[in-house]
Amino acid sequence: MITKIATTAIYVEDQQKAKTFWVEKVGFDLIRETPMGPGGSWLEVAPKGAATALVLYPRSMMKGWEAMKPSIVFECDDIDAAYERMSGSGVKFEGAPQQMQWGKYAQFYDEEGNMYVLKG
């Protein structure tokens, strides 16, 4: 029986730049960075205490990466505080958090132009 989602991958041009974005700007922990050869590392980042991690996978090692776009929603306890902290760290948002019937959300981008949703 499957018990959890272990990882989800984001295909990046520059793993170190992506690691800096997720760890320093978004505030995730570095979970694992294991060399996989000259093309890159197995690099995982995750929110503190999370059971699921993002793999920052090198595009150069993944044939067809351009057709594999992430669709990831991150949940947080206080979306307004998360938005302020992340914006203050240089994360680009589509706009301020918006209230919907199901809750608040905001869309943000990593430094490679991938869009994510922050849900409160």
N, C-alpha and C positions, 0 to 999 in steps of 0.2 A: 504494500500500500504506500502511495506517495504521501509524505508527511509535510513537505514544504517546498517552496521554490528556493533553490540554493543560490543561483545567480541569474542575471540577465546581462547581455552583452551590449556595449556601445562600441562601435567601430570608429577609432580615432586615428588621425594622422600622426600626432605627436603624443606618445604616452606620458611623458614627463610633464608637458603642459597641461594635459587632461588631469593628471594626478594633482597638480598644483591647484587647478580650478576646484575639483571636488573636495580636496582636503582643506585648503586654506580659505577659499571663498565660500563654499557651501557648508563646510564644517564637518565633513565625514571623517571617519577613521580609516587609516590605511590598514587593510586586513592581511593582504599577502602581496608580495612582489618577488616572483620567482623567475629567473632567466629561462627563456625557451629557445635560446640560440641567438644568432646575431640579429635577427629581425625584431626582437622584442621580448617582453616578459609577460608572465601571467600576473596581471595586476588587478587586485580587488579592492574596492572601497565600499564603505557602508556607513549608515547612521550608527551612532554609538548604541551598542546592544542589539542591533538588528539581526534577524535570522537570515536575511537575504542580502546579497551583495551585488554591486555592479562590477562587471569585468570590463576594464578599459582595454579593449583588444586592438592590436595594431592592424590597420587596414591592409598593410603590405602582406600580411599573413592570411588574409581571408578573401578568397576569390568571390566576386559578386557582392562585396560589402555595400556597394552603392544602392542596391535594391533592398537593403536591410536597415530600415529606419526604426529608431526606438519609439515606443509609445508607452511612456512610463508616468505614472501618477505617484507623487510622494505625499504622504499624509503627515500632518503636524498638529500639535496641540493648540498652538496660538499662531495662526497664519499671519496676523498683522505684525507680530514680533519677528517671525521668521522672515517676512518680506523686508522689514526695516533692517535687520541684521545682514541679510544677503545683499540687499541693495547697497548698503553701506560698505560691503566688501567688494563691490564692483560687479555683482551679478546683474545682467541686463534682463529686465522684465518687460513684457508686452504692455503692462499697465499695472495699476494698483489692484489689490484683491477686490474681486467683484462678488456680491451676494447673489446667490441663486436659491431656488426653492430647496435644494438638497444640501446647501452649505456654501461656504466661500471658496473661491479658487483664484489662482493667479498663474499666468504662464511665464516661464523663464527660459533662457537660452544658455547653453554652454558656449565655450569659445570657438566651437566648430560649427555653430549654427543649428544644432539639434535643439528642438523645443521640448519642454517638459511641463507638467502641470503640478502645482503645489496646491493641495486641498486641505482645508481646515474644517 
